[in-house]
């Protein structure tokens, strides 16, 4: 399955990989960024981390030629300190986080992330975790809670209540196709962007507690990245980018870090033409002090 790593060259530039360094890719995904980091190591080591065990297995296969330099580990951002402790690691020299959803999660219908492929309404980043699925949230939440999720996490405030009422009327909703049709019954499609886009994002964030996890990552940076170490984060929507921006600013005010990117770094036009999914990406980098 072809996958385009977002802002790969820019990530490596800001991460400033040292051949003998210790690095942590907290979002292994398909393994593209991890492979590029590992290829630059000699005596160094990379911890290849992902919440999704299925993604981690793909990343292991993709980076097999550098297996001697890579330690694959599964977990959440919020448990990174425990993960490193279990590996006997105090701090790393660099951390990369690409907060985008991986291609298999979007394209495999049974994962339930996209309305482009009809499948079970799941949306769990890790199917090994015992958390509510999107179907459970849609079918058992109150209208008020659904409207709040859509408004706050999907940033769809104008039609949130109307969509929530439509979902209640359409219950039970078990597939991505049923959900998309219910949304479009309340807010018909106009132009290229489906009204389901923001609703699907809202549910995905709710299922996985993604914003809480990004906030946890920001809090943990001083505990997991060494002095002089670099942190590179790629975000894809305003809610997570805001957390990263404020997290970086807080660390700089506390004199724990120095922000390296005065303005967000955006993908080059050539990359956007080759990979439209990169168009919303924003890269921020800092150095711990």
N, C-alpha and C positions, 0 to 999 in steps of 0.2 A: 504494500500500500504506500503510494507516494505521499510524502509529507514535507512541507516546507517549514524549516525552523525560522521563526520570526527574528529579524535583526540579529542574525548569527554573528556577522562580522563586528557589529557595534557592541554586542554583548562581550565578545572576546577582548575587544579593545579596552572597554571600561573595566573589565575584570582583571586585566593585566596579569594573565596567568604566568606564574614562575614555575620552571620545570621541576623544582624540588618542593613545591608547595602542597598544601592540604586544602582540598576544595570540596564544596557541597552544592550539588545541584538538587534543590529541594522539589523540583517538578520535572522529573525525568521524562515523562510522556513517552514519546517514541524513541528517545535516546539521542536525538540529533545534537543538542547542545552538549550533552554529556560526552559524546564521542569526540566532538571538537576539543573540549577541554582535556580529555584523557590523551588525545594525540599530541598535546603540547607538554605532557609530563614525562619526566625521566625517572627520578627517584621519588617523585611526588605521588599523591594518591587522591582519588576522587570518591566521595560518598555519593552514590546515585540513589536519590530518595524519591518516593512517590507514595501518595495515599492509595492509589489504585494498583492492587497487585497484578491485575491483568496487563496494565500498561507497563509495569515494572518488568514483567516477563518479556514483553516485546523489546523493551529497551536493553535488557540483558542480551538478547539475541542480536540486536543491531550493533552493540558495542563489543561483541565477543572477541574481536582481535585485540582489544585492550583490557581483557578481563583481569589480567595480572595487576592492573593499576586501579581497578574499580571495586568498590564494596557496595553491592545493592542493598538497600534497606527500605522497608515499608513503614509509613507512619504519617501522622498529621504534622502541620507546622507547630501546633501547640504542644507537641511532645518531643520537639527537636532536642531539648536539653537532655531528656532521658535517653533518647536515641544515641546521642554522642557519648553520654556516660557509659552506656552498655558497650560501646566500641572502645572505651578507654581513651577518648579524645576530649581534650579540654576545649580548644577553640580551633577554628579553621582559618585559612588565609584568604578565603573568598567564598561568597555565597551567591548563587544565581537562582532567581525565581521567575519563571515564565508562567503567569497566572491564567493563560488561555486554556480552554478545553482542548484535549487532544483529538486528533482526527478520528480515531476509532470510536471514541465516545460519541462523536457527532454523527458518524455514518453508519454505525451498527444499530439497526432498528431496535434490537432488544434492550439497548441501554436506555432508550427513551428520552434522549436529550433534544431531539430535533423533530419538528413537524414535517420535515422533508421526507422522512421514512416512517411509515406507520408501524408502531410497535408498542410493547407494554410501557405504560407510563411510570418509569422507574426514576431515573435521573440521579441515582446514587453514584458519587465519584468512586466509591468502593462497594461492590456488591457483597463484600465480606463483613461490612459494618451493619450492625442492627440499628438502623435509623429509619424514620418514616420515609416512605417513598412519595413521589409526587402524587401518585394516585390516592394514597391515604390522606394527604393534605387536602387535595381537591374534593374528595368525597366525604370527609368527616369534619372539616373546619366550618366554622360559622361564616355567614355572609360577611360579617364585620371583619373577621380575621383574614378572609380571602381578599377583601378590598384593601386591607392594610398591607398585605404582602405585595399585591400588585402595584399599589401606589408607592410604597417605600422602596421595595427592592427592584421593581420593574420600572420605576419612575414614570408610571402611567397614571397620573392623578386625575386627568379629565374624565376618563371612562372607567376608572377602577370599580366603582360601585355597580355600574351597569354590567360590566363583565362578570363580577362576582355573582350577581343575580342570575345571569345566564348560565353560569356553571352550576349553581344550585338547581336550576330547572332541568339541566341536562343530566344530572346524576342518574345512575352511576356512570362515571367516566373512567375507562380502563386503558385506553390507548391514546397515543399522541394525536392520531387523526381525529378521534372523538373530541379531544380537548381543543384542537385547532378549529374544528367546525363550530363548537360551542362559542368560542371567542368571536369568530367571524359572524355568528348570528347576532351578536350584540354590537360589534364594531366592524362593519364591512370593510374589506380590503380597498384601499385607495392608493394608487401608485404602486411602486415596486416593493415597499416594505409591508410585510404582513402584520396585522395587529397582534398576531400570536407571538411575535418576536420578543416583545417585552414581558409578556406573561410567562413564556417559557424560561426566560432569564430569571425572573422573579422566583419561580418555583425551584429552579436549580440552586439558586443562592440559599433559599430557605431550607431545602432538603439537606444541603451539605454544610450549612453554617459557614459559608465561605468568607464572609466579611469578618466574622469573629476570628477565623483562622488567620486572615491577613493581619488583623490587629495584634493577635498573639505573636505572629512572626516579627512585627515591628518591635514589640516589647522585648523579645528574646535576643535581638541582634547583639546587644552588648555582651550577652552571656555566651554566644556561640561564635562570634567573629573576633579574631585577634586584633590587637592594635596594629594599624597599618594595613589591615585586611580590607578588601573591597566588597561591596554589596551592590548587585545589579538586579533591578526588578522591572519586569515588563508587565504592564497592565493593559486591559482592553476595554474597560468601561469606567465611567466617571466615579462610581461609588468606591471601587477598589483603588483607583488612582488617587482619590482624595485621601484615603487612609494612608497610602504610601507617602504622599506629599507631606501630610501632617506628621506622620511618624518620623520621616527624615528631618523635618524642621525641628521637632521636639528633641531629637538626638543632638542636632547641631546647637540648639540653645543650651542644652545641658553640657556642652563641650565634650560629648562622647564621640562625635563624628563630624566630618566635614563634607558637605554636599559638593559633589563634583560636577553635576549637571545643573548649570544655572537655569536652563530651560529644558523642558522635556525633549528627548531625542525622538524623532519620528522616523519611520522607515522611508528609504529613498523611493523616488517615483518608480524606478525600475523594479523594485521589490513589490510595490503595490500592484503594478501591472502584471507581474508574474504570479502574485498570490494576493488576491483581493481581500482575504481574511486578515491580512496584516494592516489594513488601512487605518484601523482604530487603535493600533498599538502605540504605547508611550513607554519610553525607557527612562528610568531614573537611576543614578548611581551615587554612592557615597563611599567614604573611606573612614574607618574607625580610627580614633586618635586616643 
